[in-house]
Amino acid sequence: LETEELYQLIRAAVLNLPDRCREVFTLSRNENLTNKEIAHQLGISVKTVEAQITLALKRIRKFLGDRYSYLW
């Protein structure tokens, strides 16, 4: 039950990300693209991809709160 709850919380956290941030994070995690592949596909720099993924992870951590801090 906790695994399903966690999955739903992460999904909600990802849906709450800004559009570009969500797009980059989804390509990275769901499509398993490299940062270079994402940058090429979206026409942005690899540094921008890295920054967007970092931002996404921070926002997801904040959304989940302390209850799931053991994941990080």
N, C-alpha and C positions, 0 to 999 in steps of 0.2 A: 504493500500500500504506500509506503514512504517513497519508493522509487517512482511510482506513478505521480504522486504529489510533486516530487522534485521535478520530474519531466514537465509537468504542467506549469510550474513556477518559472522554469527556465524558458519555456516557450512564451509565456506572458512577458518575461523580461526582454526577450529578443524582439517581440512585437512592439515594445515600448521604446526601442532604440530609434534615434533619428534615421531617416530613410537611407542615406548613404552609408551610415555606420552599420545598419542592419544588412544592407546589400553586401558589403564587404565581409562582414562576419559570417553571413550565410554561405557565401561562396567559399570561404575558408573552411568552415566546419562541416557544412552539408555536402558541398560539391568537391571537397578535398583539393581545391586548387592551391597552388603555391602563391606566395605574395607577388612574385614576379608575373605569374599568369593572371592574377586578379588585376594588377596594375595595367598590364597590356590590354586586357579585356575592357576595362573601364576608362582607359586613357588617362590614368593618374600615375603618380610616382610610387615607387615601392615604399618610400618613407611615409607617404600618405596612407597607404594600405596598413603599414605597421601601426601608425598612430590611430587609425580607425579601429583596428582590432584591440589595441590597448584600451581605448575609450570604451569599447563594447564590454570588455571583460570587467572593467571598473564599475560600469553601470549595472551589469548583471550581478556582480558581487553585492553592490549596495542594495539592489532590489531584493535579493535573497536574504540579506541581513545576517545576523550572527548564527542563526540556527544551522546554516549550512557552511559555516566557515571552514570546516574540516576538508572541504573539497579543494580549497585553494591552499 
